[in-house]
Amino acid sequence: MRRCNLEVQPRAEQDIVRIDTWWRENRPGAPDLFYDEFERATEFLRSAPRIGRLDRATGLPGVRRYLIRATGHHIYYCFRDELDTVVILALWNAVSGHGPLL
């Protein structure tokens, strides 16, 4: 199965650390759930980069979002076809009512 490259922007790295830290401190029954689900989601996006829903609310062309159902977070990303790369831009809690400022 084809897998494209993955790039995680600094903003997304900060989001991942923040969410993972919160999850480990506040969900002792499943401390690894967020990170494990994020890893699975990014592997899936690498094999099907156009699967996420286009997010027009960001105002940026080509930005997509993909829901990590188990933890209720969206991965905001774009697919750079010319580089065969999924670029993770940010992560955001799906119940926040609005997406991140990108």
N, C-alpha and C positions, 0 to 999 in steps of 0.2 A: 504494500500500500504506500502511495506517495505521501510524503510529509514535507511540508515547506518549513522554512526557517522561522525562528521565533525571536523577537526583539521586545524587551520590556523597558519602557521609558522610565526615567527617574521618578516621575510622579506616581506611576503605577507601582514601582518598587516600594515607595513610601506607603502607599495604600495597602499593599500586601503585608508589610511588616505591622502596620497599625491594626489591621483587621485580625491577622493571625495572633498578635499579642492579646488583643481583647478576647478573642475566642478561647485561647488557652487559659486566660485568667477567669473567664466567666462561664465556661462550658466544661467543667471538670469531667463530665460523663463522656465527652467526645472531644478531647483537646486537639486532636489532629484533623478533625473533620474539615475545617476550612481549607487548610493547606492541601490535604489529600484531594479534595474536590477541585480545587483550583488547578492542581497538577493534571488531573484527569481531563478537565475542561480544556486546558491549553493543548494537550495532546490531541484531543478531538478537533479543536480549531485548526491545528496544523494539518490535519488530513482532510478537513472540510471547511476551508477558510471563509466561504461565503454563506455559511449556515446561519450566522447571526442576523438579527433583524436590523435593517437600516434605521438609524436614529436621526431623524431630521431635526429634532429639538436642539441638538448641539450646534446647528448652523454650519457644520463642517461637512463637506461632501465625502461620502464613502465611509463615514464612521458607523460602525455596527455595534450592537450589544448582544451579549449572550448571557442568559440567566443560569447561575449555579443554583439549582433548586434547593439543594440540601441546606444551604446556609443563607439563601435569599439575597445574593449579591449578583450584580451585573458586571460583566467584564466589558469594558468599552475598548474597541480595537478597530484597526483598519487593516486591510490586506493590500500590500504593495505588490501588485502583480509583476511589475518589471524586476523586482528583487526576489520574487517568490517568498515573501516574508509577511507573517502576521506580526503586527506591531501593537502591543498592549499599551493603551494610553492611560487607563484609570480603572479603578474598581469602585463600585458604589452600592450601598444598601438599596435593594429594590423597593423597600417600603418608605423611603425618604420622601417620595412624592415628586422628586425632580432629579435630574441627572447632574453629574459633576460639571463644573465650568472647565471647558477644554480650550 
